[in-house]
């Protein structure tokens, strides 16, 4: 497995949320492309996990927290971390450490950019972006509301908990 920054080679796959085989994703048209164009100029960063055949099997996207729906300062916010979990397309890839590798790569990236921590909204139900998964990777709860938790990981001591 290789973790890489989004490149032109994988842009169309990314814009289909790595499901370019899905008719449902194709029905969405250019919505994600328009969102990407806008958010890329606001600091959006994307990393992909590639398998040994150079197929995108997972992704993480994150941006400065000031550009997200959360509040905070000197932090980045994970908008989505996803590893392919279906039999279709590239097949089920979960349970192989891909999400952990993507998260670690994002943490290293934002630290290099000078961020003091990384935050994410985690779901308290047992599916996509579980808060407990983030907590297993050293994240702490900053806030809890209606089935979701704002979790975060500090990289320095001089950063405030996101409100």
Residue pairs with C-beta under 8 A, 6 or more apart in sequence:
1 49
1 50
1 51
1 52
1 57
1 96
1 97
1 98
1 101
2 49
2 50
2 54
3 47
3 48
3 49
3 50
3 101
3 102
3 105
4 47
4 48
4 50
5 45
5 46
5 47
5 48
6 14
6 46
6 47
6 48
6 59
10 48
10 56
12 20
13 20
13 56
14 36
14 46
14 48
14 56
14 59
15 32
15 33
15 36
16 22
16 25
16 26
16 32
17 25
17 32
17 59
17 82
18 48
18 56
18 57
18 58
18 59
18 82
18 84
18 89
18 90
19 25
19 86
19 89
20 26
20 89
21 88
21 89
22 88
22 89
36 44
39 63
39 67
42 63
42 64
42 67
43 63
43 64
43 67
44 61
44 62
44 63
44 67
44 79
45 61
45 62
45 63
45 76
45 106
45 109
45 110
46 59
46 60
46 61
47 59
47 60
47 102
47 105
47 106
47 109
48 56
48 58
48 59
49 56
49 57
49 58
49 59
49 83
49 93
49 98
49 101
49 102
50 56
50 57
51 57
51 90
51 93
55 90
56 90
57 83
57 84
57 90
57 93
57 98
58 81
58 82
58 83
58 84
58 93
58 98
58 99
58 102
59 80
59 81
59 82
59 102
60 78
60 80
60 81
60 82
60 102
60 103
60 105
60 106
61 78
61 79
61 80
61 81
62 76
62 77
62 78
62 79
62 106
62 110
62 118
63 76
63 77
63 79
64 75
64 76
64 77
64 115
65 71
65 72
65 73
65 75
65 76
65 77
65 119
65 162
66 72
66 73
67 77
68 77
68 79
70 77
70 119
70 121
70 150
70 162
71 162
71 163
72 119
72 152
72 160
72 162
72 163
73 159
73 160
74 114
74 115
74 116
74 117
74 159
75 115
75 116
75 117
75 118
75 119
75 152
75 159
75 162
76 106
76 110
76 113
76 115
76 117
76 118
76 119
77 118
77 119
77 120
78 103
78 106
78 118
78 119
78 120
78 129
80 129
81 99
81 102
81 103
81 106
81 120
81 129
82 128
83 93
83 94
83 96
83 98
83 99
83 102
84 90
84 91
84 92
84 93
84 94
85 92
85 93
85 94
86 92
99 133
100 137
103 134
103 137
106 118
107 118
107 153
107 155
110 118
110 155
111 155
115 155
116 154
116 155
116 156
116 158
116 159
117 152
117 153
117 154
117 155
117 156
117 159
118 152
118 153
118 155
119 142
119 150
119 151
119 152
119 153
119 162
120 129
120 134
120 139
120 150
120 151
120 152
121 129
121 148
121 149
121 150
121 151
122 129
122 130
122 131
122 132
122 133
122 134
122 135
122 139
122 148
122 149
122 150
122 151
123 129
123 130
123 131
123 147
123 148
124 130
124 131
124 132
124 144
124 147
124 148
124 149
125 147
131 141
131 148
131 149
131 151
134 151
134 153
135 141
135 151
137 153
138 153
139 151
139 152
139 153
140 151
140 152
140 153
141 149
141 150
141 151
142 149
142 150
142 151
142 152
142 161
142 162
142 163
143 149
143 150
143 162
143 163
144 150
150 162
152 161
152 162
